Amino acid sequence: MENQTDSKGIIINYGLLLGAFNVFVSLIMYALGKHLEPDWSLIIVSSLAFISTIVLGIKKFKQKNNNFLTFGEAIKIGVGISIIATLIGMIYQYVFSTFIEPTFMDDMMELQAQKLLDGGMSEEQVEMSMEMGKKFSGPVLRAAFGIIGAAIGGFVISAITGAIMQRREEDTF
């Protein structure tokens, strides 16, 4: 018997849910003035949301698929959810840094330079570091690194979840 459940709807729904959550957290951080230096607890909450959304999406697929799940389906769902959420986050980040807070990247670079100076680096070392950082802070490279990072994170979480939850039709006989 072929699997009847389409994963596309689950990927889109859970990806949109995770992306909306991330945007909501970012807006709260901005409203509280913590957008330049986020608190560690917010990072933990966001990580837990990332993990739980992927796990719940895979679990929902398994429920809709007569309790069957292959390892490959789990990977597809987890990576799909993480990439959709990341694309939404990238759109928000573009709107934020272009229209809401146009000086955001400059403020971040300035804050980073001050941290490096406080850490004992010389002005020349900080200047070299900032020049290197500017090369990697363009929107295209940030997007590429974001998508790659999301795909890797989604892969790891979904691989673990898929290994635990997998149940194929041939295993039932």
N, C-alpha and C positions, 0 to 999 in steps of 0.2 A: 504494500500500500504506500503510495507516494504521500509525502507531507503536504497537507492542504493549506496550512496557514501561511499567509504572506507576511513577511517580516517588515516590509517597507512602512506600513502604518505604525507599527510599534516603534521602529527606529525614529521616525519623524516625530511622533507624539512625545516620546521620552527625551529625544534630543531638544525639542522645543521647550519642554519642561525644565530641563537642566540649564539650557541657555537663558531662559527667563529668570531662573533662580540666580544665576551668576550676574546677570544685569542688575537684578534687584539688590544683591549684596554690594555690587559696585556703587550703585546709587546711594545706598545707605552710608557706605564708607565716605563718599564724596560729601554727603550732607553733614556728616560728623567731622569732616576735615581730616580724615585718616587715609585719603586716597594716595598720598605720597609715602606714607609709612604705615602699611596695614598691620594690625595687631596679629600676633601668632594664632590667637584663638579663631580669628576669621579664616585663616588659612586651613586650620583643622576642620572647621565647619564646611568649608568649600570642598575639601578633600573627601570628607564623609558623604557629602551630597553627590559628588562625582561617582564614588564607589557604589553607593546605595541605588542611585538611579540606573546605573548599568546592570546591577544585580537584579533589580526589580523588573527592568525591561526584559532581561533574559528569562526570568521566572514567568512573566506574563506570556511570553512567546511559548514557553513550554506548556503552560496551562491551556492555551488556545490550540496547541498542536497535539491534543490527546495525551499529554504528559510525555511526549517524545522530544528529545533535543540532541542534536549532534554537536560535536566539538566545533565544527566549522560554522554552524548556525550561530552558536554562542559568540564566536569571534566576530562574525559579520555584524551581529546586533550590537555588541559592545563597542566596536570601532566606529560603526555608523552613528550611534548615539553620541559618542565623544566628539566626532567631527562636526555633526550638526550643531551641537552646543558651542563648539569652538568658533564656528562660522558666525553664529549669532553674537558671541562675545566680541569677535573681530569687528563686526559691523558697529556694535555699540562703541567699542574703543575708538574706531575711526570717527564716529559722530562726536564722541566725547572730546577727543583731542583736536578735532577740527573746529567744532562749533561751541561746545559748552566750555571747555577749558583749553584754549589754543596754546597756552604756555606750559601745558602739562609736561611735555618731553623736556623742555628747557629746565623746568623746576626739578624734574627727576635727575637730570644730569648734574645740576648744581648741588643737589642734596648728596648725590653719590660722590662728587668731588670733595665736598666737605668731610664726608665720612672717611675718604682715603687720606686726606690731610690730617685728620684727627688720629688716624691709624698709624701715622709716622712716615707716610710717603712724602717725598720732596715735591715741590711745585712742578718740576720738569716731569717726574714720573706720573703725577696726576694728569698733567696736560697730555702726555702721550696716551695714557689710559682713556681719557675722555675723547681723544681723536679716534681711537680704535672703537670706542663705544658708539660714536656717531655713525661709523660705517655700518654697524650692525643694528642700528635703531631705525632704519628706514621702514616704511610700511610693508614693503614687499618681503624683506627678510624677516621681519617680525611675524608676518602672516605665515610664511613658510615654516619657521621654527615653531609657531603655535600649532599648526596643523600636524607637523611631524610629532611634536610632543604629545598632542592629544591622541593621535593614532597609536603611539607607543603605550601611553597610559591606558587607553581603552583596550588595547591588545592584552596587556598584562592582566588587568582586572577580569576581562572576559575569558581569558585562557584559564585562569584559576577557577572562575565560576563555572565555565564549561566543563572542566575536568571533574568538578564535584557533582554537577547537576546532569551531566549527559546521560541519556537513556535512548538507545536506538531500538528500532522495531525488531531487529534480529536478536536483540538481547532478551526479548520476552518469550522466546520459544525454547 
